[in-house]
Amino acid sequence: MTIPEMLVSIGVGSLVFTVLAAFSLFTLRSFAAMANYADLENESRNALDHMTRDIRQTYGLTANNAQELDFEDAPDHQTLKFIYDPTAQTLTRVKGGNYSKLLDHCSDLRFDLFQRNTSNATYNQYPITSNAALCKVVQVTWTCKRSLYGSKLFNTEVVQTAKIVIRKK
C-alpha cells in the first residue's frame, strides 16, 4: 500500500465517520426532544384533568385576579385555590392548607372568565366577565417550556387551553 492510497483511505474514512457522528448527534437530540415533549404533554394533561374535575364540582368562583382563582368547593364549602407563581413557574392547588403542585416549568398562564348566557354576536360563545359572581365558565391557557439538557438553543414547548364549565352554579 502506498502513501497516497493510505492518505485517500484515511480521508474517506474520516469523512464517513464525521457524517455518521453528525447523524447520530442529530438523532439523539431528536429523541431527547420527543421525550421532553411527551413528558411536558403528560404533565399538562394531568394538571388539566385535576383542574377540570375540581372546578366542575365547585359551587362557584368567589374571587379572582391575574394569578389566582378562588372557588367555594361543593362537598365541604372550603376554599379551593389555584395559584400561579410566575417567578417559580408553577401552578399550585390549595385546599384546606394542603398544597399540591400541578405544573412545573409553566412560563405563561392566563385565566379568563365568561358568563353563563351565550352570545351570538361574537366569536366567543360566552361573553367575557370580570365579576366572579357572574362567572360560569373558566378558560385556562398555559405554556410550559423546558430546555433540552441545559442547552439554551434547543427547548421544547407545550401549549394547553381549555374552557371549564362550573356545573353546580
Buried (B, 14 or more C-beta within 10 A) or exposed (E): EEEEEEEEEEEEEEEEEEEEEEEEEEEEBEEBBEEBBEBBBEBBEEBBEBBBEBBBBBBBBBEBEEBBBBBBBBEEEEBBBBBBBEEEBBBBBBBEEEEEEBBBBBEEBEBBBBBBEEEEEEEBEBBEBEEBEBBBBBBBBBBBBBEBEEEEEEBBEBEBEBBBBBEEB
